[in-house]
Amino acid sequence: MTRTPLLIALAAVVGFGCTLSASGTLFGEAEIGLTSNTISFVDDLSVDLMLGYDLGEAIVWTESLVVLPATWVWQAFGATARVGGYGLTTNVLFGASTAEYLYAEMILGISIARIDASLHVAQLSDAVVGGPEGGWALRIEADAGPFDLVSTTEFGAQIDDENNDGITIFHAPTSQSRHYATDPRIAGVGFTGQQTRLAYLDFCCANRIEAALAITCNGFQDLRFTVAGLGTGIPWLFIDADLSFAVDQKKLTLSPGLQLGEAVCLDLIASLDTGGGRSVNGIEFHGAELLCTLGDVTVRDITLLDLSEYVITAESHGSRIEKLADAISNRHDFYPEYWQLLSIRYEREGCCGDSLSVLLNTYFERNSTNLFDIAFMHAEAVVPLARSLSFTLAAEFEHPSMRELVFGFSIAW
């Protein structure tokens, strides 16, 4: 499979940025990670190096991941450029240990008035499961007052959005992965699908009304009408309605919901208990979050009462309460076994105007044999050392040993 067009696009972005800006900023990040278990102190050692050049209108970067002692996982290249309403992004991934081309992506965007359009093109080599494949998709978003229109036309590719997940490429020996927005693994030649969604905000007594039409290369797939936040006259009660039409089926779903007031420092997560019928039996409390700021210190406490429907996300995704189904569909990292989080963050201005921050998250597990039921701890710190130079440190401890230790430097000059 040829990859010449996307490689040319990558080179074009680099040349375009160099033409627009005679001088730029060179930046780099180096991160070293150690993972361990209860048997040996260090099981894996990884080195993640990223080097880039910021040209103002364009940014060019490359990233290399090595898992010691002898696995060079991949080499990634990327570039972005934007001038006025025009933008171009390219990504190319190589399997460094096997010297194989794996994936390439180009995203060309344009914004005119209240219309945003983006063309996504991607290629996947036969070295990756599902390849070789190639395709493109066109997405148009328009905003006209209370109306929102989103149209995605697919020619052998799908885009990471509210309906699809993009593509994640895994390196099986090291369990590492990289995610990209354009997935060319779609069966069919030529036109493969059309997704159209039209929404109207504050329609009558509803917060939002939406119509969504899906068509595949085989014809009509479904038509869906959704009404969100339908007022009932009862201040704390609203209803969401979903009416869908498929080729041989029509379905109507009514979902009553609970509208709580604005949180001050205690935010409750609750829903109505309908018992699966047409009556409201009561209110179910799923969790609560307490937030308090004292000077430079912020204290958060999250408590989950229902681990079957809600989870606490990892720090990389905000350490917040999220529905289990939403966390899975959004590919958020989460902890299904922990029911409580105590978080303490210290942040103030550090050296040379940069921010000094320290974070300690402590997770608790029910019926644990550990002291105070402490099961897991996550700590991280960012310490500015000089202008444009900072040191980062992160560690995770899972009883009875350290799970991971990561430290690195970020520099720009």
Kinemage of the C-alpha trace (Angstrom):
@kinemage 1
@onewidth
@group {chain A} dominant
@subgroup {mainchain}
@vectorlist {calphas} color= white
{ca met a 1} P 0.000 0.000 0.000
{ca thr a 2} L 1.407 3.366 -0.962
{ca arg a 3} L 1.881 5.913 1.774
{ca thr a 4} L 3.487 8.611 -0.396
{ca pro a 5} L 0.594 11.173 -0.261
{ca leu a 6} L 0.542 11.312 3.539
{ca leu a 7} L 4.317 11.437 3.833
{ca ile a 8} L 4.327 14.307 1.346
{ca ala a 9} L 1.686 16.062 3.503
{ca leu a 10} L 3.933 15.698 6.552
{ca ala a 11} L 6.847 17.217 4.653
{ca ala a 12} L 4.572 19.985 3.376
{ca val a 13} L 3.601 21.023 6.899
{ca val a 14} L 7.245 21.192 7.920
{ca gly a 15} L 8.180 23.289 4.902
{ca phe a 16} L 5.096 25.467 5.278
{ca gly a 17} L 5.942 26.274 8.899
{ca cys a 18} L 9.583 26.999 8.118
{ca thr a 19} L 8.532 29.408 5.386
{ca leu a 20} L 6.182 31.342 7.682
{ca ser a 21} L 8.544 31.587 10.638
{ca ala a 22} L 12.262 32.131 10.428
{ca ser a 23} L 12.813 31.368 14.098
{ca gly a 24} L 11.087 29.095 16.545
{ca thr a 25} L 11.325 27.327 19.875
{ca leu a 26} L 12.870 23.913 20.303
{ca phe a 27} L 11.291 21.870 23.089
{ca gly a 28} L 11.679 18.389 24.448
{ca glu a 29} L 10.424 16.007 27.099
{ca ala a 30} L 12.080 12.933 28.546
{ca glu a 31} L 10.202 10.477 30.749
{ca ile a 32} L 11.539 7.361 32.458
{ca gly a 33} L 9.076 4.874 33.916
{ca leu a 34} L 9.623 1.867 36.175
{ca thr a 35} L 6.973 -0.750 36.936
{ca ser a 36} L 7.203 -3.409 39.616
{ca asn a 37} L 5.293 -6.091 41.467
{ca thr a 38} L 5.707 -7.832 44.813
{ca ile a 39} L 8.332 -10.236 43.487
{ca ser a 40} L 10.944 -7.950 42.018
{ca phe a 41} L 11.487 -4.249 42.530
{ca val a 42} L 11.745 -3.427 38.815
{ca asp a 43} L 9.970 -5.505 36.159
{ca asp a 44} L 9.986 -3.060 33.240
{ca leu a 45} L 11.898 0.106 32.464
{ca ser a 46} L 10.575 2.405 29.724
{ca val a 47} L 12.029 5.553 28.220
{ca asp a 48} L 9.737 7.976 26.362
{ca leu a 49} L 11.511 10.761 24.443
{ca met a 50} L 9.756 13.586 22.615
{ca leu a 51} L 11.470 16.353 20.633
{ca gly a 52} L 9.654 19.157 18.834
{ca tyr a 53} L 10.042 22.517 17.165
{ca asp a 54} L 7.448 25.263 17.603
{ca leu a 55} L 7.422 27.621 14.641
{ca gly a 56} L 4.452 29.659 15.768
{ca glu a 57} L 2.146 28.815 12.868
{ca ala a 58} L 3.360 25.199 12.853
{ca ile a 59} L 4.620 22.574 15.316
{ca val a 60} L 6.729 19.602 14.275
{ca trp a 61} L 7.490 16.767 16.690
{ca thr a 62} L 8.756 13.212 16.972
{ca glu a 63} L 8.346 10.728 19.823
{ca ser a 64} L 10.198 7.505 20.529
{ca leu a 65} L 9.241 4.846 23.092
{ca val a 66} L 11.742 2.245 24.266
{ca val a 67} L 10.994 -0.541 26.759
{ca leu a 68} L 14.232 -1.926 28.127
{ca pro a 69} L 16.202 -4.062 27.887
{ca ala a 70} L 15.844 -4.384 24.123
{ca thr a 71} L 12.432 -3.370 22.725
{ca trp a 72} L 12.111 -0.215 20.653
{ca val a 73} L 8.326 -0.032 20.508
{ca trp a 74} L 7.733 2.644 17.887
{ca gln a 75} L 8.733 5.956 16.374
{ca ala a 76} L 5.980 8.508 15.842
{ca phe a 77} L 6.113 11.685 13.768
{ca gly a 78} L 3.580 14.472 13.699
{ca ala a 79} L 3.073 18.034 12.564
{ca thr a 80} L 0.349 20.661 12.809
{ca ala a 81} L -0.009 23.991 11.053
{ca arg a 82} L -2.714 26.643 11.142
{ca val a 83} L -3.052 29.962 9.350
{ca gly a 84} L -6.278 31.890 9.681
{ca gly a 85} L -9.168 29.504 9.163
{ca tyr a 86} L -7.029 26.770 7.582
{ca gly a 87} L -5.381 23.922 9.479
{ca leu a 88} L -3.437 20.772 8.647
{ca thr a 89} L -2.446 17.873 10.933
{ca thr a 90} L -0.419 14.825 9.958
{ca asn a 91} L 0.651 11.742 11.932
{ca val a 92} L 2.894 8.867 10.850
{ca leu a 93} L 3.724 5.810 12.990
{ca phe a 94} L 6.505 3.287 12.463
{ca gly a 95} L 7.186 0.074 14.356
{ca ala a 96} L 10.762 0.897 15.227
{ca ser a 97} L 11.764 -2.569 16.427
{ca thr a 98} L 10.665 -4.082 13.091
{ca ala a 99} L 11.334 -0.996 10.910
{ca glu a 100} L 7.785 -1.286 9.526
{ca tyr a 101} L 5.410 1.472 8.511
{ca leu a 102} L 2.197 1.074 10.544
{ca tyr a 103} L -0.182 3.988 10.110
{ca ala a 104} L -0.516 7.443 8.560
{ca glu a 105} L -3.180 10.110 8.984
{ca met a 106} L -3.863 13.557 7.532
{ca ile a 107} L -6.551 15.968 8.739
{ca leu a 108} L -7.250 19.094 6.684
{ca gly a 109} L -9.580 21.632 8.303
{ca ile a 110} L -11.193 24.899 7.305
{ca ser a 111} L -13.382 27.324 9.271
{ca ile a 112} L -15.593 29.854 7.509
{ca ala a 113} L -17.983 31.973 9.573
{ca arg a 114} L -19.927 29.405 11.658
{ca ile a 115} L -19.042 26.397 9.519
{ca asp a 116} L -16.187 24.004 10.342
{ca ala a 117} L -15.206 21.329 7.838
{ca ser a 118} L -12.514 18.673 8.165
{ca leu a 119} L -11.248 16.050 5.746
{ca his a 120} L -9.758 12.946 7.399
{ca val a 121} L -7.562 10.576 5.369
{ca ala a 122} L -5.870 7.490 6.846
{ca gln a 123} L -3.902 4.422 5.790
{ca leu a 124} L -3.215 1.270 7.799
{ca ser a 125} L -0.493 -1.185 6.755
{ca asp a 126} L -0.741 -4.961 6.709
{ca ala a 127} L 1.606 -5.073 9.724
{ca val a 128} L -1.378 -4.130 11.919
{ca val a 129} L -4.400 -6.341 12.609
{ca gly a 130} L -7.184 -5.228 10.265
{ca gly a 131} L -4.841 -3.916 7.557
{ca pro a 132} L -4.069 -3.120 4.900
{ca glu a 133} L -6.872 -0.567 4.661
{ca gly a 134} L -7.326 3.019 3.563
{ca gly a 135} L -10.159 5.508 3.481
{ca trp a 136} L -11.352 9.029 4.097
{ca ala a 137} L -14.236 10.873 5.713
{ca leu a 138} L -15.635 14.389 5.528
{ca arg a 139} L -17.150 16.057 8.602
{ca ile a 140} L -19.079 19.340 8.526
{ca glu a 141} L -20.301 21.212 11.606
{ca ala a 142} L -22.549 24.265 11.336
{ca asp a 143} L -23.909 26.520 14.053
{ca ala a 144} L -26.831 28.824 13.223
{ca gly a 145} L -28.219 30.332 16.397
{ca pro a 146} L -30.130 27.631 18.276
{ca phe a 147} L -29.512 25.078 15.493
{ca asp a 148} L -26.535 22.687 15.418
{ca leu a 149} L -25.857 20.528 12.361
{ca val a 150} L -23.234 17.767 12.160
{ca ser a 151} L -22.750 15.728 8.995
{ca thr a 152} L -20.167 12.972 8.518
{ca thr a 153} L -19.759 11.299 5.127
{ca glu a 154} L -17.655 8.137 5.175
{ca phe a 155} L -15.667 6.640 2.316
{ca gly a 156} L -13.989 3.693 4.000
{ca ala a 157} L -13.094 5.516 7.236
{ca gln a 158} L -14.736 6.629 10.482
{ca ile a 159} L -13.830 9.538 12.779
{ca asp a 160} L -13.470 9.564 16.548
{ca asp a 161} L -16.700 11.282 17.614
{ca glu a 162} L -19.871 10.621 19.621
{ca asn a 163} L -20.661 7.592 17.419
{ca asn a 164} L -17.246 6.017 16.758
{ca asp a 165} L -14.001 5.486 18.643
{ca gly a 166} L -11.244 6.124 16.104
{ca ile a 167} L -8.412 3.574 16.085
{ca thr a 168} L -6.094 2.325 18.816
{ca ile a 169} L -2.923 0.507 17.723
{ca phe a 170} L -1.518 -1.933 20.280
{ca his a 171} L 1.992 -3.283 20.748
{ca ala a 172} L 1.181 -6.691 22.245
{ca pro a 173} L 4.593 -7.597 23.794
{ca thr a 174} L 4.697 -4.405 25.909
{ca ser a 175} L 0.923 -3.652 26.198
{ca gln a 176} L 1.599 -0.115 24.910
{ca ser a 177} L -0.915 1.637 22.666
{ca arg a 178} L -1.427 4.774 20.603
{ca his a 179} L -4.776 6.280 19.628
{ca tyr a 180} L -5.617 8.183 16.451
{ca ala a 181} L -8.769 9.935 15.289
{ca thr a 182} L -9.285 8.300 11.867
{ca asp a 183} L -10.087 4.588 11.550
{ca pro a 184} L -9.794 3.157 8.011
{ca arg a 185} L -10.835 -0.377 8.978
{ca ile a 186} L -14.295 -0.084 7.429
{ca ala a 187} L -15.547 -2.796 5.098
{ca gly a 188} L -16.638 -1.700 1.643
{ca val a 189} L -15.403 0.230 -1.351
{ca gly a 190} L -16.432 3.816 -2.099
{ca phe a 191} L -19.279 5.279 -0.049
{ca thr a 192} L -19.692 3.368 3.232
{ca gly a 193} L -21.849 5.563 5.466
{ca gln a 194} L -23.543 8.862 6.280
{ca gln a 195} L -24.271 10.230 9.756
{ca thr a 196} L -26.391 13.399 10.031
{ca arg a 197} L -27.491 15.047 13.269
{ca leu a 198} L -29.622 18.189 13.636
{ca ala a 199} L -30.214 19.668 17.088
{ca tyr a 200} L -32.256 22.581 18.384
{ca leu a 201} L -31.522 24.107 21.806
{ca asp a 202} L -34.208 25.286 24.234
{ca phe a 203} L -37.095 23.921 22.169
{ca cys a 204} L -40.429 24.601 23.896
{ca cys a 205} L -40.091 23.064 27.374
{ca ala a 206} L -37.053 20.890 26.546
{ca asn a 207} L -33.367 21.720 26.872
{ca arg a 208} L -32.539 20.069 23.555
{ca ile a 209} L -34.297 18.227 20.741
{ca glu a 210} L -32.255 16.226 18.259
{ca ala a 211} L -32.794 14.183 15.088
{ca ala a 212} L -30.120 11.743 13.881
{ca leu a 213} L -30.104 9.801 10.602
{ca ala a 214} L -27.699 6.941 9.836
{ca ile a 215} L -27.216 5.423 6.387
{ca thr a 216} L -24.759 2.723 5.321
{ca cys a 217} L -23.716 1.469 1.906
{ca asn a 218} L -26.549 -1.088 2.260
{ca gly a 219} L -29.168 1.632 2.711
{ca phe a 220} L -31.162 3.054 5.627
{ca gln a 221} L -29.935 2.051 9.090
{ca asp a 222} L -31.947 4.067 11.609
{ca leu a 223} L -33.606 7.395 12.389
{ca arg a 224} L -33.611 8.637 15.964
{ca phe a 225} L -35.361 11.533 17.703
{ca thr a 226} L -34.173 12.557 21.161
{ca val a 227} L -35.656 15.070 23.573
{ca ala a 228} L -33.487 15.966 26.580
{ca gly a 229} L -34.575 17.750 29.749
{ca leu a 230} L -38.303 17.780 29.064
{ca gly a 231} L -39.934 19.850 31.807
{ca thr a 232} L -42.782 18.324 33.798
{ca gly a 233} L -43.863 21.220 36.024
{ca ile a 234} L -42.210 19.515 38.996
{ca pro a 235} L -38.963 21.430 39.763
{ca trp a 236} L -36.868 18.359 40.561
{ca leu a 237} L -38.245 16.043 37.840
{ca phe a 238} L -37.495 15.985 34.110
{ca ile a 239} L -37.923 13.375 31.369
{ca asp a 240} L -35.661 12.316 28.494
{ca ala a 241} L -37.404 10.736 25.509
{ca asp a 242} L -35.837 8.624 22.766
{ca leu a 243} L -37.806 7.546 19.683
{ca ser a 244} L -35.975 5.381 17.145
{ca phe a 245} L -36.984 3.853 13.835
{ca ala a 246} L -35.106 0.939 12.277
{ca val a 247} L -35.982 -1.049 9.156
{ca asp a 248} L -38.304 -3.416 11.023
{ca gln a 249} L -38.683 -1.780 14.423
{ca lys a 250} L -39.938 1.309 16.245
{ca lys a 251} L -38.964 1.956 19.853
{ca leu a 252} L -39.889 4.662 22.372
{ca thr a 253} L -37.999 5.066 25.645
{ca leu a 254} L -38.959 7.512 28.406
{ca ser a 255} L -36.375 8.079 31.141
{ca pro a 256} L -37.329 10.194 34.168
{ca gly a 257} L -34.432 12.095 35.724
{ca leu a 258} L -33.652 13.987 38.899
{ca gln a 259} L -32.687 17.684 38.752
{ca leu a 260} L -30.642 18.723 41.775
{ca gly a 261} L -29.771 22.297 42.717
{ca glu a 262} L -26.361 23.872 42.179
{ca ala a 263} L -23.695 22.399 44.446
{ca val a 264} L -21.877 24.680 46.893
{ca cys a 265} L -19.199 22.411 48.358
{ca leu a 266} L -21.055 19.069 48.472
{ca asp a 267} L -22.177 17.613 45.149
{ca leu a 268} L -24.574 14.663 45.287
{ca ile a 269} L -24.929 12.018 42.563
{ca ala a 270} L -28.497 10.716 42.623
{ca ser a 271} L -31.212 9.314 40.375
{ca leu a 272} L -34.854 8.354 40.569
{ca asp a 273} L -35.840 4.812 41.527
{ca thr a 274} L -38.650 3.828 39.152
{ca gly a 275} L -38.458 0.113 39.818
{ca gly a 276} L -38.626 -0.457 36.074
{ca gly a 277} L -42.247 0.680 36.017
{ca arg a 278} L -44.252 3.863 35.594
{ca ser a 279} L -44.068 5.033 39.209
{ca val a 280} L -41.368 6.855 41.183
{ca asn a 281} L -40.485 4.841 44.259
{ca gly a 282} L -37.839 7.145 45.662
{ca ile a 283} L -34.398 8.678 45.187
{ca glu a 284} L -31.242 6.595 44.910
{ca phe a 285} L -27.947 8.168 46.013
{ca his a 286} L -24.943 6.834 44.102
{ca gly a 287} L -22.203 9.021 45.532
{ca ala a 288} L -21.036 12.423 46.702
{ca glu a 289} L -18.108 14.771 46.203
{ca leu a 290} L -16.847 17.254 48.790
{ca leu a 291} L -14.587 20.104 47.650
{ca cys a 292} L -12.806 22.603 49.895
{ca thr a 293} L -10.024 25.111 49.137
{ca leu a 294} L -7.866 26.540 51.908
{ca gly a 295} L -5.276 28.956 50.527
{ca asp a 296} L -2.924 27.009 48.262
{ca val a 297} L -4.381 23.639 49.318
{ca thr a 298} L -7.418 21.979 47.716
{ca val a 299} L -9.014 18.962 49.396
{ca arg a 300} L -11.457 16.659 47.582
{ca asp a 301} L -13.290 13.648 48.916
{ca ile a 302} L -15.221 11.356 46.578
{ca thr a 303} L -17.417 8.605 47.981
{ca leu a 304} L -19.204 6.032 45.832
{ca leu a 305} L -22.182 4.127 47.199
{ca asp a 306} L -22.884 2.147 44.011
{ca leu a 307} L -19.877 0.538 42.308
{ca ser a 308} L -22.076 -1.348 39.845
{ca glu a 309} L -23.050 1.801 37.896
{ca tyr a 310} L -20.460 4.444 38.797
{ca val a 311} L -16.657 4.508 38.989
{ca ile a 312} L -13.833 6.898 39.881
{ca thr a 313} L -11.712 7.824 36.871
{ca ala a 314} L -7.919 7.925 36.956
{ca glu a 315} L -6.078 11.198 37.499
{ca ser a 316} L -5.350 11.373 33.757
{ca his a 317} L -9.119 11.739 33.260
{ca gly a 318} L -9.881 14.109 36.104
{ca ser a 319} L -10.341 11.787 39.124
{ca arg a 320} L -14.099 12.283 38.990
{ca ile a 321} L -17.295 10.269 39.310
{ca glu a 322} L -18.486 8.878 35.980
{ca lys a 323} L -21.021 6.316 34.885
{ca leu a 324} L -19.371 2.978 34.173
{ca ala a 325} L -20.921 2.775 30.700
{ca asp a 326} L -19.712 6.292 29.833
{ca ala a 327} L -16.182 5.588 31.079
{ca ile a 328} L -15.977 2.501 28.884
{ca ser a 329} L -17.391 4.182 25.771
{ca asn a 330} L -15.143 7.241 26.220
{ca arg a 331} L -12.062 5.025 26.794
{ca his a 332} L -11.388 6.650 30.162
{ca asp a 333} L -9.083 4.904 32.616
{ca phe a 334} L -10.928 4.148 35.854
{ca tyr a 335} L -10.730 2.103 39.040
{ca pro a 336} L -13.681 -0.320 39.360
{ca glu a 337} L -12.705 -1.588 42.798
{ca tyr a 338} L -12.210 1.636 44.793
{ca trp a 339} L -15.165 3.267 46.522
{ca gln a 340} L -13.522 6.357 48.040
{ca leu a 341} L -10.855 8.884 47.064
{ca leu a 342} L -9.157 11.452 49.266
{ca ser a 343} L -7.230 13.985 47.179
{ca ile a 344} L -4.929 16.753 48.437
{ca arg a 345} L -3.389 19.225 45.975
{ca tyr a 346} L -0.894 21.979 46.781
{ca glu a 347} L -0.245 24.573 44.099
{ca arg a 348} L 1.484 27.939 44.092
{ca glu a 349} L 3.751 30.064 41.922
{ca gly a 350} L 7.254 28.618 41.731
{ca cys a 351} L 10.495 29.527 40.101
{ca cys a 352} L 10.504 31.953 37.178
{ca gly a 353} L 6.728 32.407 37.116
{ca asp a 354} L 5.928 28.729 36.520
{ca ser a 355} L 3.584 26.735 38.754
{ca leu a 356} L 4.774 24.396 41.510
{ca ser a 357} L 2.261 21.642 42.243
{ca val a 358} L 2.086 18.532 44.414
{ca leu a 359} L -0.767 16.015 44.333
{ca leu a 360} L -1.530 13.036 46.569
{ca asn a 361} L -4.505 10.782 45.826
{ca thr a 362} L -5.401 7.998 48.271
{ca tyr a 363} L -7.909 5.320 47.221
{ca phe a 364} L -9.823 3.074 49.594
{ca glu a 365} L -11.243 -0.400 49.046
{ca arg a 366} L -14.065 -2.018 50.988
{ca asn a 367} L -13.316 -5.013 53.221
{ca ser a 368} L -9.588 -4.607 52.732
{ca thr a 369} L -7.128 -6.049 55.230
{ca asn a 370} L -4.852 -3.016 54.873
{ca leu a 371} L -4.514 -0.222 57.394
{ca phe a 372} L -7.585 2.089 57.158
{ca asp a 373} L -8.603 0.103 54.030
{ca ile a 374} L -5.993 2.037 51.986
{ca ala a 375} L -5.504 0.113 48.746
{ca phe a 376} L -3.770 2.445 46.290
{ca met a 377} L -1.929 5.773 46.251
{ca his a 378} L -1.013 8.082 43.383
{ca ala a 379} L 1.443 10.954 43.887
{ca glu a 380} L 2.851 13.448 41.416
{ca ala a 381} L 4.798 16.688 41.494
{ca val a 382} L 5.890 19.344 39.013
{ca val a 383} L 8.846 21.434 40.146
{ca pro a 384} L 10.093 24.335 37.989
{ca leu a 385} L 13.901 24.516 38.128
{ca ala a 386} L 14.544 27.442 35.803
{ca arg a 387} L 12.817 29.343 33.044
{ca ser a 388} L 11.356 26.802 30.571
{ca leu a 389} L 12.825 23.896 32.564
{ca ser a 390} L 10.782 21.746 34.941
{ca phe a 391} L 11.139 18.381 36.675
{ca thr a 392} L 8.213 15.960 36.951
{ca leu a 393} L 7.811 13.002 39.280
{ca ala a 394} L 4.941 10.522 39.579
{ca ala a 395} L 4.632 7.373 41.663
{ca glu a 396} L 1.919 4.791 42.283
{ca phe a 397} L 1.791 2.450 45.240
{ca glu a 398} L -0.461 -0.561 45.496
{ca his a 399} L -0.236 -2.470 48.753
{ca pro a 400} L 2.248 -3.825 49.546
{ca ser a 401} L 4.678 -2.431 46.927
{ca met a 402} L 5.305 0.334 44.427
{ca arg a 403} L 3.473 -0.202 41.139
{ca glu a 404} L 5.105 2.497 38.993
{ca leu a 405} L 7.642 5.297 39.237
{ca val a 406} L 7.946 7.904 36.482
{ca phe a 407} L 10.264 10.903 36.380
{ca gly a 408} L 11.248 13.260 33.610
{ca phe a 409} L 12.214 16.716 32.410
{ca ser a 410} L 10.481 19.246 30.191
{ca ile a 411} L 12.570 21.920 28.512
{ca ala a 412} L 12.125 24.604 25.849
{ca trp a 413} L 14.727 26.878 24.328
